[in-house]
């Protein structure tokens, strides 16, 4: 075997043997750290390995210690670099904070110094101090200005043109750089946003397809139909509210009034319970009777509110669904009218005008002042009084109160009469009455 090849083989074998010893030492270290070997067993294993390998063991151990030291050094360098970056960021933050404080409060200090004349005195002091040092420089600057002023006119034109051209190129580069940076940054942000949104959309569609067991296209069509339905419902609700389509506006307001009626019914019912309990303990049979009356009134209002709630919910849902269907017809009508040769149609307008202000199911009358202009349902025996006209009425009103003498009765009657007359006159003159 040639000497060179033999030397190469010796180097390779030595390196392999040293690497095997390092791996064995590393394995023993892991076993000791895991608790599989005691310190004595660990040391005995190293002694046995040293006896078997001899000098190779010492070389491998030294190389392993050097690698550990290099790793620690690299770790220290990385930590130092991180700390340096943190310190740099901290100093930058401190610098920007100082600049902001100087901008905000420095102007105030400068204004005060100007008023006191300190700025002018400081300028004069610096002028006197720097004048001896700047005199030689000023002479040199004057010589330079004389040189340029005494140049021939063609040369001055060439220099001036070069300055103007350099300035124009500078402005052009600034403009291109600003807009290029703006559009590049904007496009990068928009592109990333579009990519992220597209990834979310495709991922959601894929999840829907997997959940429903359909293809990607079918899942996309289902999601598109749901979105179109939601848009139709929203636009349908807006249109139905504007012209009170099939009593939609009345129904929504009626739902709220029904909720208030139910809550008021519960309040009245519990007031009745309280009156019954108080009447039992005080021996006041009139209060007990009053309490049962309030309980009955509360139960009646609760069921009345529930009935109105259900009726108005049905009216609102029917009006909303039909108005949403009309919103679907609206783009179809627009496409139909854009096709040449077709006569213009008004399907959408006809549907919306046909259902304007027309409720489906009448609810129980609650009375009170009309909160908006619209249709009202009247009952037999009711009187309509337009605004500005007076009304003569003799209502029967039941009052439940505790009165100690005849004077209290007359005083209560006088006060109630004044309140009712004033309220009736005010309401009839301003809005009319039903």
Helices and strands as residue ranges (DSSP letters): H 3-34, H 39-53, H 55-116, H 118-149, H 153-212, H 216-243, H 248-282, H 285-338, H 347-354, H 406-430
